[in-house]
């Protein structure tokens, strides 16, 4: 889609957005230049003014938990496809995942590929899967490195990663490419619950220090299919997932901006992680959706940070 077509689509959405709060807020972000449309829902260019807020938020999150972390890792958008298999993501969320394909043919195959391109056909059919997949949760690349016995008291690791989930939407908070800032605990069941509960309270306090209206609610992941509905019900019954939600575009359906989860022994079993008592390790994580928190701040305080309350700007170093 060229620039003229993108502009035309934006103008059309501006008219439609008068009755759709998601489209309306997205159009405001476009008009202010904070996000720039690409022609694909959920995929945007981000202005430097947007990234300034993200950087301030990341510093704040790090300060809240770095003293407990034994290490900090930054992970890229891609990981091995073998790791994707081991996380069980294919079984639970096949509709959200993405893999990397590449061309591996000879000259004749290349000529066929070019012919398809010139004819406006589906040239992706000429590509083959690689051993690379897109990362859908920032903590997934961590677990292979944690195999073996954990130290006494378990281990907490700070993780920052880029993520992809195939869920195109006009909701500006539901991006297909986004970032997560996490603190992951590995250890005993009691330690995992303690980590999760501590971070629920800590996240509520952090968000309220930024002037956000938030609450903690029991939630579930969007597991796929009939078996997925059973997993989701169990996750809610056991209160394994707690989301911090904020009314970015809707008070009736507030947006999850941070999530705190207990995974039980799911990753401990698959990656041979052993707690200090010799049992299979349990894990838990808190994940801040940095783009979503940034959007919550922009929706709450206005699209120009210069007009924000001084206390909020000071907390974020803006």
Secondary structure, DSSP 8 states (H G I E B T S, - for coil): --HHHHHHHHHHHHHHTTS-HHHHHHHHHHHHTSEEE-SSTT-EEE-HHHHHHHHHHHHHHHHHHGGG-SEEEEE-SEEEHHHHHHHTHHHH-TTT--EEEE----HHHHHHHHHHHHTT--GGGG-EEEEEEE-SSTTGGGGGGG-EE--TT-EEEEEEEEEE-----S-TTS-SEEEEEEEEEEE-HHHHHHHHHHHHHHHHHHHHHTT---EEEEE-----HHHHHHHHHHHHHTT-EEEEEE-SS-STT-EEEEEEEEEETHHHHHTTEE-TTSSB-EEEEEEEEHHHHHHHHHHHH-S-GGGS-HHHHHHHT-
